Amino acid sequence: MKNGHINNLTATLMISVAIFYDLIQALFDLLHLIPVIGNVIATVITALLSVVAWLTFYVWFKMHGVHFNSAKRAITMGAGFLIELMPILNILPAWTLAVVLIFLTARMPKIVQVATGAAGAGKGSTGGGVKGTASSETNKVPTDSATETATE
């Protein structure tokens, strides 16, 4: 498994599980309508579900090479967890949103690579610079493909 690569089937399963967790927590929020004991039960159960959901997605993403050392991913996962801990606010689909955002940040380098056409540009090429010199943006010399292949 490639680092940070989540295939479409796994992404679909992750999002489906996130929707499931969000729906279960929304249903348990209905217990808040029962005075005192309902509030206690709903708060405890939704807090436990939040911990289980956080652990589920943390391990699942780590199994697929997605790391949380970037601020975006850590804040996204933490915000989803905190929103789901708050009574009434946990009706919001925070887990679903967090999973989708983390999936997109994991997939973003590949999307950018495909969009810019850089997927095959690095094969067998030193970046288009002059042979024997360091390749950088300032010393790149434009060449046409016929001249380049004749000299190689």
N, C-alpha and C positions, 0 to 999 in steps of 0.2 A: 504494500500500500504506500502510495506516494505521500510525502509530508504535506499536510494541508489539503489533500484531495478528497473531496466528498462527492461520490457519484450521485446522479439524479434520484436513483431509487432510495439511497440512504437519506438524502435530503428530504424526500417526500415522507419517509417514515418518521424522521425527526420532527418535521412540522406537524404530522398527524398526531404524534405523541404529545407535542406541545399543546395542540388544540384540545386533546383529551384532558390534560392536566388543567387547562384553563376552564374547561366546561365543568369538571368535577369541583373545582374550587368555587365556581359561580353557584353551583347547586348547593354546596355546603353553606354558602353565604345566606341562603334562604333561612337557615336556622337562626339568624340574627333577629328574625321576626318573633321568635319565642323569647320572652323576657328572661333575663338573668342566665338561666341554665343553657338556653340556646346560644346566647352570646359566648359563653365559656366554651361550649362544645365546638361551635363554629371556629372560634379563634384557635383553639388547640389543633383541631383537625386540619385546618388550612395551613397553619404553620408547619405541621409535620409533612403535609403534601408539598409545601414549598421546599423544604429541606431535601425530600426525596427527589423532587423534580430537578433541583440544582445539581445534586449528585449524579443523577441520570445523565443530564446533558453534559456536565463537566467530563465525566468518564467517557461518554460517547464521542465527544469532540476530541478528547485526548487520544482515544483509540484510532482516530483517523488523522492524527498528526496535527490537529489544530491546537495551537498553544495560546495561552492567555497572558503572555508577557507583553502584549501591546495594550496600551491604555484603552483603546476603543473596545476591544473584546472584553477586557476585565470590567470596565464600567458598564458595558451592555449587560453582561451576565449578572453583575452585582445589582444594577438597577432593576432588572427583571425580578430578582430575588426579593429586594426590598419592597417593590410594589406589591408583590404577591403576599408579603407578610402583613400588609396593612388591611384591616377589615374594611369592607365595602369597596376600597380601591382595587382589591384583587379580582373584582369582576372584569377589569380590563384584561385584554389578552396579552399580558406582559411576557409570558413564556413564549408564545407564538412569535411575537415581535422580536424578542431577544434571539431566538433560534434563527429566524430569517436574516436578521442583521449580521449575526456571526457567520452564518453560511455565506452571505454575500461578501463579507470581508475576507473570508478564506478563499473564495472563488475569484475575487477581484483581480489578482495578478494575472490569472489565466485569461480573464475577459479582456483586460488591457492588452495583453500580449497578442491575442487574436485580433482585436480591433485595430492595433497599429501595424499588423502584418509582421511582427517580430518573431513569429513562431518558427519560420524557416530561415530567417536572415542570418543567424549565427552559425549555420552549418558550414564548415570549411572556410570560413572567412575570418580575417583579422580585423574587421571593422572598416575596410575600405581605405586604410591609410597606406602610406608609402612603405615598401618593404624595408626592414631594418630600422624603422623609427617607431617611437611610441605612438600608439593610436589614441588620439583625443579629438575633440570636436574642432579644435583650432587648426590642426594640421591635416585634416582629411582632404584628399584630392579627388575631385569627381572623375570617374573613369567610366567609359562605356563597357559593356560586357564583352564585346568582341576583342578589344585590346587586352582586357584583364585575362581572358581565357588563353590568349595567345602567349602571354608572358609566363603563365603558370606552367 
